[in-house]
Amino acid sequence: MNKIVHPVIVFLVFKIAWKKLLLIGAVITITFALFQLKTLPDQLTTPDSSHLDTYHFDVNLKSQITPLTIDKPSEAIKIDHEPAMLNSSSQSIKIDHETAMLNSSSQSIAVVKEKVIVTQKRNHMDINKPKKSMLPSSFSSSSERRRKRYMRDIKALLPYETLVYAKKELETISVGVDDHDPDLYAPLFRNVTVFERSYELMELILKVFVYPDGKRPIFHTPYLRGIYSSEGWFMKFMESSKQFVTRDPQKAHLFYLPYSARQLQRALYVPDSHNIRPLSIFLKDYVNKIASKYPFWNRTRGSDHFLVACHDWGPYTLKEHMELNKNTIKALCNADTSEGVFIAGKDVSLPETTIGNPRRPLRNMGGKKISQRPILAFFAGEMHGRVRPTLLKYWANKHKNMIISGPMSYKTSQTMSYSLHMKSSKYCICPMGFEVNSPRIVEAIYYECVPVIIADNFVPPLNEVLNWSAFSVNVAEHDIPKLREILEAIPMKRYRMMQNNVKMLQRHFYWNRSPVKYDMFHMILHSIWLSRLNQIQVLTGTQ
């Protein structure tokens, strides 16, 4: 045994260069450690604000938005005279369904106002919110688990709780962040950062229940052709949406009344009777039916229900039912604030689009270069309403570069079509007709012509998110005699900017054959979603 051990000891002590061996081992160890730091899923450095803090989210989510309690899942939320307090270990949420009065010139009705008061302890740690978004547009494989966990926790909340969470997210978001989705062109929006976050939350959270009640063709039958086609295209995509529609009304944040104002007019109006009251009575009976069959209308008096109507008579067919008229979120093409039906800030101005061929809704889009637009201003159309006769009185046949006329003759259209006139014009005049809305606004956008809107009391489409001053001109009705002066006073630099903005805006006004992110369908739905969030008031204080 000693003969074996002795040579081994001599070899280890005298034959090996230990100093070199230790140096090599140290280099190998340090190299391996640096390699591990660089290849770990989350590097051992100071956390970046763009990553989700899943730990704090999981710990605080349930205390951040205290679950609401309902006696039975099938029952509507009861509105008590005494507000109930729902307490948690870290904070409490007080829900107070107050009744506020919305007055019009001739009548008023009680509307349920929902308030959520959040009271936090002084030492409570809030959710760690990043500057831009808690849900970045792209995730690495290492953060995919965090994203799924975040979505699972959000979806575990009750519908009203998710609305409270979304409302708080928008109220605390950092404004003016330059890093946003490249598909969004910032000058078009009032605040592109808030819009992007709100849109992300809509995609993540929103669920809509579509009432199955109602017989065709008034219900569930989209009309996809003509100047009132917006309501039909929205109905088509809303009812077929797998992303937003839920069959379980208990999970819904919004409730859709799937009727067509155009189909209602075609089915029930007696020609030349000048009486639309039967249409209003029909809708009143329909709402009373769903209110008696389901608990959802009565729990909010219809304030979480919405309708989409583009026909000029849309607002007038709602007046027989007070809650339908005042409380429901209404997406209307006839967005006239002077009639007492459309409520700016609550209702949505629906874009009026003319679709000739439903199979090719984007046919004949685009326009000419600025250098190939010799016409300063263009309008041709019927002489109805109070504005158009005044427009022709002052500007018909007055200047060569201003083409203002009545209906275009067949001979003229054969020489140069209506659409080609718009494509060759710098400004396209969009005066109101019988009502304030006009399909020319969207037509001008399609043909890359800067729209000039002449309609007092009109709320432009999607006005809650879009900055219309960036791509259009608004002329008051009493300024029609100064129209040429107003347009020529606009510097060429500003015109070029507006015309470029119009081209960038087009994608948000497209009816694609299948819905595409940020297109017309999603923009309308987002404005309805935003209106629902605006009904919720989150007040934060300390105990």
C-alpha positions as CSV (number, residue, x, y, z in Angstrom):
1,M,0.0,0.0,0.0
2,N,2.8,2.4,0.9
3,K,4.5,1.6,-2.4
4,I,1.4,3.0,-4.2
5,V,0.7,6.0,-2.0
6,H,4.2,7.4,-1.8
7,P,4.8,7.9,-5.6
8,V,1.3,9.6,-5.9
9,I,2.1,12.1,-3.1
10,V,5.5,12.9,-4.6
11,F,3.9,13.4,-8.1
12,L,1.2,15.8,-6.7
13,V,3.7,17.9,-4.6
14,F,6.7,18.2,-6.9
15,K,5.6,17.5,-10.5
16,I,2.4,19.7,-10.9
17,A,2.6,23.5,-11.4
18,W,0.0,24.5,-8.9
19,K,0.3,28.2,-9.5
20,K,-0.5,27.8,-13.2
21,L,-3.3,25.3,-12.4
22,L,-5.0,27.8,-10.0
23,L,-4.7,30.6,-12.5
24,I,-6.3,28.5,-15.3
25,G,-9.1,27.4,-12.9
26,A,-9.8,31.0,-11.9
27,V,-10.1,32.1,-15.5
28,I,-12.4,29.3,-16.3
29,T,-14.6,30.0,-13.3
30,I,-14.9,33.8,-14.1
31,T,-15.6,33.1,-17.8
32,F,-18.4,30.6,-16.9
33,A,-19.9,33.0,-14.4
34,L,-20.1,35.8,-17.0
35,F,-21.5,33.5,-19.6
36,Q,-24.3,32.5,-17.1
37,L,-25.1,36.2,-16.4
38,K,-25.5,36.9,-20.1
39,T,-27.7,33.8,-20.9
40,L,-30.1,33.8,-17.9
41,P,-33.7,34.6,-18.9
42,D,-33.7,37.6,-16.5
43,Q,-30.3,39.2,-16.0
44,L,-29.2,39.9,-12.5
45,T,-29.4,43.6,-12.9
46,T,-31.7,46.4,-11.8
47,P,-35.2,45.6,-13.2
48,D,-36.3,47.6,-16.2
49,S,-39.6,49.4,-16.0
50,S,-40.7,47.8,-19.2
51,H,-40.9,44.3,-17.6
52,L,-43.9,43.2,-15.8
53,D,-43.6,43.0,-12.0
54,T,-45.6,39.8,-11.8
55,Y,-44.8,39.2,-8.1
56,H,-46.2,42.5,-7.0
57,F,-49.1,42.1,-9.4
58,D,-50.1,38.7,-8.0
59,V,-49.8,39.9,-4.4
60,N,-51.7,43.1,-4.8
61,L,-54.2,42.5,-7.5
62,K,-57.0,41.1,-5.3
63,S,-56.5,43.8,-2.7
64,Q,-56.1,46.5,-5.4
65,I,-59.6,45.7,-6.8
66,T,-61.7,44.2,-4.0
67,P,-64.1,41.5,-5.4
68,L,-67.7,42.6,-5.5
69,T,-70.3,40.2,-4.0
70,I,-73.6,39.3,-5.5
71,D,-76.1,37.1,-3.7
72,K,-76.8,34.9,-6.7
73,P,-75.0,34.8,-10.0
74,S,-78.2,35.2,-12.0
75,E,-79.6,38.1,-10.1
76,A,-79.0,41.7,-11.1
77,I,-76.9,44.0,-8.8
78,K,-79.2,45.7,-6.3
79,I,-79.2,49.4,-5.9
80,D,-79.7,50.2,-2.2
81,H,-80.4,53.5,-0.6
82,E,-77.5,52.8,1.8
83,P,-74.1,52.2,0.1
84,A,-72.4,49.0,1.0
85,M,-68.8,48.7,2.1
86,L,-66.6,45.9,0.8
87,N,-63.5,45.5,2.9
88,S,-60.2,43.7,2.3
89,S,-57.1,43.4,4.4
90,S,-55.3,46.2,2.7
91,Q,-58.0,48.5,1.3
92,S,-61.7,48.9,0.8
93,I,-63.9,49.7,-2.2
94,K,-67.1,51.6,-1.7
95,I,-69.7,51.2,-4.4
96,D,-72.3,53.9,-4.6
97,H,-74.9,53.7,-7.3
98,E,-76.2,57.3,-7.3
99,T,-78.9,58.6,-9.5
100,A,-78.0,61.7,-11.4
101,M,-80.4,63.8,-13.5
102,L,-79.7,64.5,-17.2
103,N,-81.8,67.4,-18.3
104,S,-82.7,68.2,-21.8
105,S,-84.6,71.2,-23.0
106,S,-88.0,69.5,-22.6
107,Q,-87.5,66.5,-20.3
108,S,-85.2,64.8,-17.8
109,I,-84.6,61.3,-16.6
110,A,-82.8,59.6,-13.9
111,V,-79.5,58.0,-14.9
112,V,-77.6,55.5,-12.8
113,K,-74.1,56.9,-12.0
114,E,-71.6,54.3,-10.9
115,K,-68.9,55.5,-8.5
116,V,-66.1,53.4,-7.1
117,I,-64.3,54.9,-4.1
118,V,-60.9,53.3,-3.4
119,T,-59.4,53.8,0.0
120,Q,-55.9,52.7,0.6
121,K,-53.7,52.3,3.7
122,R,-50.8,54.7,3.9
123,N,-48.3,51.9,4.0
124,H,-49.9,49.9,1.2
125,M,-47.7,49.2,-1.9
126,D,-49.5,49.7,-5.1
127,I,-49.1,47.7,-8.3
128,N,-45.8,48.5,-9.9
129,K,-47.0,50.1,-13.1
130,P,-44.4,50.7,-15.9
131,K,-44.3,54.1,-17.7
132,K,-45.9,52.9,-20.9
133,S,-47.8,49.7,-20.7
134,M,-48.0,46.6,-18.5
135,L,-48.5,44.5,-21.6
136,P,-45.7,45.2,-24.1
137,S,-46.5,44.5,-27.8
138,S,-43.8,41.8,-28.0
139,F,-42.5,39.4,-25.4
140,S,-39.4,37.3,-25.3
141,S,-39.8,33.6,-24.5
142,S,-38.6,34.3,-21.0
143,S,-41.4,36.6,-20.2
144,E,-44.2,34.6,-21.9
145,R,-45.0,32.9,-18.6
146,R,-45.4,36.4,-17.0
147,R,-47.8,37.5,-19.8
148,K,-50.0,34.4,-19.4
149,R,-50.0,34.8,-15.7
150,Y,-51.0,38.5,-16.0
151,M,-53.9,37.6,-18.4
152,R,-55.1,34.8,-16.2
153,D,-55.3,37.1,-13.2
154,I,-57.1,39.8,-15.2
155,K,-59.6,37.3,-16.5
156,A,-60.3,36.0,-13.0
157,L,-61.8,39.3,-12.0
158,L,-65.5,40.0,-12.2
159,P,-66.6,42.2,-15.2
160,Y,-67.1,45.3,-13.1
161,E,-63.8,44.8,-11.3
162,T,-62.0,44.7,-14.7
163,L,-63.6,48.0,-15.7
164,V,-62.4,49.5,-12.4
165,Y,-58.9,48.2,-13.1
166,A,-58.9,49.5,-16.7
167,K,-60.2,52.9,-15.5
168,K,-57.4,53.2,-13.0
169,E,-54.8,52.2,-15.5
170,L,-55.8,55.0,-17.8
171,E,-55.9,57.6,-15.1
172,T,-52.4,56.8,-13.9
173,I,-50.7,56.3,-17.3
174,S,-47.7,58.4,-18.1
175,V,-48.6,61.0,-20.8
176,G,-46.3,61.9,-23.7
177,V,-44.3,58.7,-24.0
178,D,-42.7,58.7,-27.4
179,D,-42.4,54.9,-27.6
180,H,-45.7,53.7,-29.2
181,D,-46.9,51.3,-31.8
182,P,-45.4,52.2,-35.1
183,D,-48.8,51.5,-36.7
184,L,-50.2,54.6,-34.9
185,Y,-49.4,58.0,-36.2
186,A,-49.3,60.3,-33.2
187,P,-50.4,63.6,-34.8
188,L,-53.8,62.1,-35.6
189,F,-54.7,61.5,-31.9
190,R,-55.5,63.7,-29.0
191,N,-53.2,61.5,-26.9
192,V,-51.7,58.5,-28.7
193,T,-50.3,57.0,-25.5
194,V,-53.6,56.9,-23.7
195,F,-55.3,55.6,-26.9
196,E,-52.8,52.8,-27.3
197,R,-53.1,51.6,-23.7
198,S,-56.9,51.9,-23.8
199,Y,-57.0,49.8,-27.0
200,E,-54.7,47.2,-25.5
201,L,-57.0,46.9,-22.5
202,M,-60.0,46.6,-24.7
203,E,-58.4,43.7,-26.6
204,L,-57.5,42.1,-23.3
205,I,-60.6,42.6,-21.3
206,L,-63.7,43.5,-23.3
207,K,-66.6,41.0,-23.7
208,V,-69.9,41.9,-25.3
209,F,-73.2,40.0,-25.0
210,V,-75.3,40.2,-28.1
211,Y,-79.0,39.8,-27.4
212,P,-80.3,36.8,-29.5
213,D,-83.9,38.2,-29.4
214,G,-85.5,40.0,-32.3
215,K,-86.8,38.7,-35.7
216,R,-85.2,39.3,-39.1
217,P,-84.8,41.5,-41.1
218,I,-84.9,44.3,-38.5
219,F,-82.5,42.4,-36.2
220,H,-79.4,40.4,-37.0
221,T,-79.6,41.3,-40.7
222,P,-76.8,43.7,-41.6
223,Y,-77.4,46.1,-44.6
224,L,-74.0,46.4,-46.2
225,R,-74.7,48.8,-49.1
226,G,-75.3,52.5,-49.5
227,I,-74.6,55.6,-47.3
228,Y,-76.0,54.0,-44.2
229,S,-73.8,50.8,-44.4
230,S,-71.7,51.6,-41.3
231,E,-74.3,50.2,-39.0
232,G,-74.5,47.0,-41.1
233,W,-70.8,46.4,-41.3
234,F,-70.5,46.9,-37.6
235,M,-73.3,44.4,-36.9
236,K,-71.7,41.9,-39.3
237,F,-68.4,42.0,-37.5
238,M,-69.7,42.3,-34.0
239,E,-72.0,39.3,-34.2
240,S,-69.3,37.1,-35.8
241,S,-66.4,38.2,-33.4
242,K,-64.9,35.4,-31.5
243,Q,-62.6,37.7,-29.6
244,F,-65.1,40.1,-28.2
245,V,-68.5,38.3,-28.1
246,T,-69.4,36.1,-25.1
247,R,-72.4,33.8,-24.8
248,D,-72.4,34.2,-21.1
249,P,-74.0,37.5,-20.2
250,Q,-72.6,37.3,-16.6
251,K,-69.1,37.8,-18.1
252,A,-70.2,40.8,-20.3
253,H,-69.0,44.4,-19.9
254,L,-71.4,45.7,-22.6
255,F,-74.7,44.6,-24.1
256,Y,-75.4,45.1,-27.8
257,L,-78.9,45.8,-29.2
258,P,-78.4,44.2,-32.7
259,Y,-81.0,46.1,-34.8
260,S,-80.6,48.1,-38.0
261,A,-82.2,51.5,-38.2
262,R,-82.1,51.2,-42.0
263,Q,-83.9,47.9,-41.9
264,L,-86.3,49.3,-39.4
265,Q,-87.2,52.1,-41.8
266,R,-87.6,49.8,-44.8
267,A,-89.8,47.3,-42.8
268,L,-92.1,49.7,-40.9
269,Y,-92.2,53.1,-42.4
270,V,-95.2,53.9,-44.6
271,P,-94.0,56.0,-47.6
272,D,-95.1,59.6,-47.6
273,S,-96.8,59.2,-44.2
274,H,-94.2,61.5,-42.5
275,N,-94.8,59.5,-39.3
276,I,-91.9,57.7,-37.7
277,R,-93.7,57.1,-34.3
278,P,-94.5,53.4,-35.2
279,L,-90.7,52.9,-35.5
280,S,-90.2,54.4,-32.0
281,I,-93.0,52.3,-30.5
282,F,-91.5,49.1,-32.0
283,L,-88.1,49.8,-30.3
284,K,-89.8,50.7,-27.0
285,D,-91.6,47.4,-27.0
286,Y,-88.4,45.5,-27.8
287,V,-86.4,47.1,-25.0
288,N,-89.3,46.4,-22.5
289,K,-89.2,42.8,-23.7
290,I,-85.5,42.3,-23.0
291,A,-85.8,44.3,-19.7
292,S,-88.5,41.8,-18.5
293,K,-86.7,38.7,-19.8
294,Y,-83.2,39.5,-18.6
295,P,-81.9,41.3,-15.4
296,F,-79.2,43.3,-17.1
297,W,-81.1,46.3,-18.4
298,N,-82.7,47.1,-15.1
299,R,-79.5,46.9,-13.0
300,T,-78.0,49.9,-14.8
301,R,-81.1,51.4,-16.4
302,G,-79.5,50.6,-19.8
303,S,-76.3,52.5,-19.3
304,D,-74.1,49.5,-20.2
305,H,-76.1,48.8,-23.3
306,F,-75.3,50.2,-26.7
307,L,-76.8,50.5,-30.2
308,V,-75.3,51.5,-33.6
309,A,-77.6,53.4,-36.0
310,C,-76.5,55.4,-39.1
311,H,-79.9,56.2,-40.7
312,D,-80.8,59.9,-40.3
313,W,-83.8,58.9,-38.3
314,G,-81.7,56.9,-35.8
315,P,-82.0,59.5,-33.0
316,Y,-85.7,60.2,-33.5
317,T,-86.7,56.5,-33.2
318,L,-85.4,56.3,-29.6
319,K,-87.6,59.0,-28.0
320,E,-90.5,56.8,-26.9
321,H,-88.3,55.0,-24.4
322,M,-86.8,57.4,-21.9
323,E,-84.0,55.1,-20.7
324,L,-83.1,54.0,-24.2
325,N,-83.0,57.7,-25.3
326,K,-80.9,59.1,-22.3
327,N,-78.9,56.2,-20.8
328,T,-77.8,53.9,-23.6
329,I,-74.5,54.4,-25.3
330,K,-75.6,55.5,-28.8
331,A,-73.3,55.3,-31.8
332,L,-75.0,57.6,-34.3
333,C,-74.1,59.1,-37.7
334,N,-76.5,61.9,-36.9
335,A,-74.4,63.3,-34.1
336,D,-76.3,66.6,-33.6
337,T,-75.9,68.0,-30.1
338,S,-78.8,70.5,-30.6
339,E,-81.5,67.8,-30.8
340,G,-81.2,66.7,-27.2
341,V,-80.6,63.0,-28.1
342,F,-76.9,62.8,-28.9
343,I,-74.9,63.5,-25.7
344,A,-71.3,64.6,-26.4
345,G,-68.8,62.7,-24.2
346,K,-71.2,59.7,-23.7
347,D,-72.4,58.9,-27.2
348,V,-70.2,58.1,-30.2
349,S,-70.2,59.9,-33.5
350,L,-70.4,57.1,-36.1
351,P,-68.6,57.6,-39.5
352,E,-71.0,57.6,-42.4
353,T,-69.5,55.6,-45.2
354,T,-70.8,54.9,-48.7
355,I,-70.2,51.3,-49.8
356,G,-71.1,50.5,-53.5
357,N,-69.9,46.9,-53.7
358,P,-69.9,44.9,-50.4
359,R,-67.5,42.4,-52.0
360,R,-65.0,45.2,-52.7
361,P,-65.5,47.8,-49.9
362,L,-62.1,49.4,-50.5
363,R,-62.5,49.9,-54.2
364,N,-61.2,53.1,-55.9
365,M,-59.3,54.4,-52.9
366,G,-56.4,56.9,-53.0
367,G,-55.9,60.3,-54.7
368,K,-53.5,62.4,-56.8
369,K,-50.3,64.2,-55.7
370,I,-50.6,67.7,-54.4
371,S,-49.1,69.0,-57.6
372,Q,-51.9,67.4,-59.6
373,R,-54.7,69.0,-57.5
374,P,-55.6,72.2,-59.4
375,I,-59.0,72.6,-57.8
376,L,-59.0,74.6,-54.6
377,A,-62.4,73.5,-53.3
378,F,-65.1,71.1,-54.7
379,F,-68.7,70.3,-53.9
380,A,-71.5,68.9,-56.0
381,G,-74.8,67.6,-54.5
382,E,-78.5,68.0,-53.8
383,M,-79.9,71.3,-52.5
384,H,-81.5,70.2,-49.3
385,G,-81.0,71.6,-45.8
386,R,-80.2,75.1,-44.7
387,V,-76.5,75.2,-45.6
388,R,-76.2,74.1,-49.2
389,P,-78.3,76.8,-50.8
390,T,-76.3,79.4,-49.0
391,L,-73.1,77.7,-50.2
392,L,-74.2,77.9,-53.8
393,K,-75.5,81.4,-53.4
394,Y,-72.0,82.7,-52.6
395,W,-69.7,80.4,-54.5
396,A,-71.4,78.8,-57.5
397,N,-69.6,79.7,-60.8
398,K,-67.6,82.5,-59.0
399,H,-64.0,81.2,-59.4
400,K,-62.4,78.8,-61.8
401,N,-60.6,76.9,-59.1
402,M,-63.7,76.6,-56.9
403,I,-66.2,74.1,-58.3
404,I,-69.4,74.5,-56.2
405,S,-72.6,73.2,-57.9
406,G,-75.8,71.3,-57.5
407,P,-76.1,67.6,-58.7
408,M,-73.4,66.8,-61.3
409,S,-74.9,66.4,-64.8
410,Y,-74.4,63.2,-66.7
411,K,-72.4,65.0,-69.3
412,T,-70.0,66.5,-66.7
413,S,-69.6,63.1,-65.0
414,Q,-68.7,61.5,-68.3
415,T,-65.9,64.0,-68.8
416,M,-64.7,64.0,-65.2
417,S,-66.3,61.7,-62.6
418,Y,-67.4,62.8,-59.1
419,S,-64.6,60.8,-57.4
420,L,-62.0,62.2,-59.9
421,H,-63.1,65.7,-58.9
422,M,-62.4,64.9,-55.3
423,K,-59.1,63.3,-56.1
424,S,-58.1,66.4,-58.0
425,S,-59.1,68.9,-55.3
426,K,-57.1,70.3,-52.4
427,Y,-60.2,70.8,-50.2
428,C,-63.5,68.9,-50.3
429,I,-66.5,70.8,-49.0
430,C,-68.7,68.7,-46.7
431,P,-71.8,70.7,-45.8
432,M,-74.7,69.2,-43.9
433,G,-77.9,68.2,-45.7
434,F,-81.2,67.7,-43.9
435,E,-79.0,66.4,-40.9
436,V,-75.6,67.4,-39.8
437,N,-73.8,64.2,-41.0
438,S,-72.4,63.7,-44.5
439,P,-70.8,60.7,-46.2
440,R,-68.5,63.2,-48.0
441,I,-66.3,63.4,-44.9
442,V,-65.2,59.8,-45.2
443,E,-65.2,60.0,-49.0
444,A,-62.7,62.9,-48.8
445,I,-60.5,60.8,-46.5
446,Y,-60.6,58.0,-49.0
447,Y,-59.6,60.3,-51.8
448,E,-56.9,62.0,-49.8
449,C,-58.7,65.4,-49.9
450,V,-58.7,67.6,-46.8
451,P,-62.4,67.7,-45.6
452,V,-64.0,71.1,-44.9
453,I,-66.9,70.5,-42.5
454,I,-69.7,73.0,-42.5
455,A,-72.3,71.9,-39.9
456,D,-72.8,73.7,-36.6
457,N,-73.6,71.4,-33.6
458,F,-71.9,68.4,-35.3
459,V,-69.5,66.2,-33.4
460,P,-67.0,64.7,-35.9
461,P,-66.6,60.9,-36.0
462,L,-64.6,59.3,-33.3
463,N,-64.0,62.7,-31.8
464,E,-63.1,61.3,-28.4
465,V,-59.7,60.0,-29.7
466,L,-59.0,61.8,-33.0
467,N,-57.6,65.3,-33.3
468,W,-59.7,66.6,-36.2
469,S,-57.8,69.9,-36.4
470,A,-54.8,68.0,-37.6
471,F,-56.4,66.8,-40.9
472,S,-59.6,68.9,-41.5
473,V,-61.0,72.4,-41.6
474,N,-64.1,73.4,-39.7
475,V,-66.0,76.4,-41.1
476,A,-68.9,77.9,-39.1
477,E,-72.2,78.3,-41.1
478,H,-72.1,82.1,-40.8
479,D,-68.6,82.2,-42.3
480,I,-69.7,80.7,-45.6
481,P,-69.3,84.1,-47.4
482,K,-65.6,84.0,-46.3
483,L,-64.9,80.4,-47.4
484,R,-62.4,81.2,-50.1
485,E,-60.6,83.7,-47.9
486,I,-60.4,81.1,-45.1
487,L,-58.9,78.4,-47.4
488,E,-56.4,80.6,-49.1
489,A,-55.2,81.9,-45.8
490,I,-54.0,78.4,-44.9
491,P,-50.2,78.2,-45.5
492,M,-49.0,75.6,-48.0
493,K,-46.8,74.1,-45.3
494,R,-49.9,73.5,-43.1
495,Y,-51.9,72.2,-46.0
496,R,-49.2,69.7,-46.8
497,M,-49.2,68.5,-43.2
498,M,-53.0,68.1,-43.2
499,Q,-53.0,66.3,-46.5
500,N,-50.4,63.9,-45.3
501,N,-52.3,63.3,-42.1
502,V,-55.4,62.5,-44.2
503,K,-53.4,59.7,-45.9
504,M,-52.2,58.4,-42.6
505,L,-55.8,58.5,-41.3
506,Q,-57.2,56.3,-44.0
507,R,-56.5,52.9,-42.4
508,H,-58.7,53.9,-39.4
509,F,-61.7,54.5,-41.7
510,Y,-61.5,51.3,-43.8
511,W,-64.1,48.6,-43.7
512,N,-61.9,45.6,-44.5
513,R,-63.6,42.3,-45.6
514,S,-62.3,40.9,-42.3
515,P,-61.5,43.1,-39.3
516,V,-58.0,44.4,-39.0
517,K,-56.4,46.0,-36.0
518,Y,-57.1,49.8,-35.7
519,D,-59.6,49.7,-38.6
520,M,-63.1,51.2,-38.6
521,F,-64.7,48.3,-36.7
522,H,-62.2,48.4,-34.0
523,M,-62.1,52.2,-33.8
524,I,-65.9,52.3,-33.3
525,L,-65.9,49.5,-30.7
526,H,-63.0,51.2,-28.9
527,S,-65.0,54.5,-28.6
528,I,-68.0,52.6,-27.2
529,W,-65.6,50.8,-24.8
530,L,-64.1,54.2,-23.8
531,S,-67.6,55.6,-23.2
532,R,-68.3,52.7,-20.8
533,L,-65.1,53.4,-18.9
534,N,-66.0,57.1,-18.6
535,Q,-69.1,56.1,-16.7
536,I,-67.0,54.8,-13.8
537,Q,-65.5,57.3,-11.4
538,V,-62.6,56.0,-9.3
539,L,-61.8,58.2,-6.3
540,T,-58.6,57.4,-4.3
541,G,-57.9,58.5,-0.8
542,T,-56.4,57.4,2.5
543,Q,-57.9,55.9,5.6
